[in-house]
Structure formats: C-alpha cells, structure tokens
Amino acid sequence: MRNHHQIILPSTEDDFAERIDDLARRVERLIVSHREPEYFFEERSEIVDGLRRIASEVLNG
C-alpha cells in the first residue's frame, strides 16, 4: 500500500489556485469572434501555455 504524502510546491498553494482559476475564467469567456477570429486561437495558445507552465512547475518542483 502506498503512503499518501502532501506535495509541497515551490509556490504557495494559493498562488497555484489563483493561476488555475484565472485560466479557467479565461476558458469560460473564450468564444470565436467573426470580427477577430485570430483572437480565439491566440488566447487559446496562451491558456495552453499557462497550463503547461503550471504542470511543469508541479512536476519539476
């Protein structure tokens, strides 16, 4: 049976929670605009990048 230990992250848990919450809000507002279709893809790329940075910090400490 594996022991479950709390992982201590280099940033505070509140910091990670705020960053993830911000990305979630951006996803909620993300829509394709017929006037500016490129905005959707740019914003989506920035959100993906933000999520990958957080994942990397968690995985690599």
N, C-alpha and C positions, 0 to 999 in steps of 0.2 A: 504494500500500500504506500502511495506517495505522500510525502508531507506537503502540506499546502502552506507556503510562506508568502507573506505580503511582499511584493516587489517594491523597493524604494527607488523612485525615479530621480534623476538629477534635477529636474524641475519639480516644483510643487504639484501635487495632485490638482489643486485649484487651477494652476496655470494650464495644465493639460485639459482639464474640463472646460475652461473658458475658450481655449483654442478650438476644441472639438465642437463646442456649442456654436461658436461663430461660424465654423464651416457648415454646420447643419442648417443654420439660418440662411446662409448664402445658397445652399442647395434648395431650400424651400422657396426662395424667391426667383430661382433660375427658370427663365422661360425663353423661348425662341421669339425674337422680335423680327418682324418682317422688315422693319426700317433699319435695324442693325443686327443682321444675323451673325456676324462675326463676334459680337459681344458674348453670345451664349458659349461659343467654343473657347474664347479667351478665358472667360470666368470659370468654365468647367476645368480647363487646364490648370488654372491657379488653385482651384479647390483640390484637385487630384494631387498637385504638388504639395500643398499643405498637409494633406493626409499622409502622404509618403514621408514627409519630414518628421511628422509625429511618430509614425511607425518606426522609422529608423532610430529616433531617439530612444524609444522604448526598447527596441531590440538590441541596440548597441550601447545603451547607457550613456 
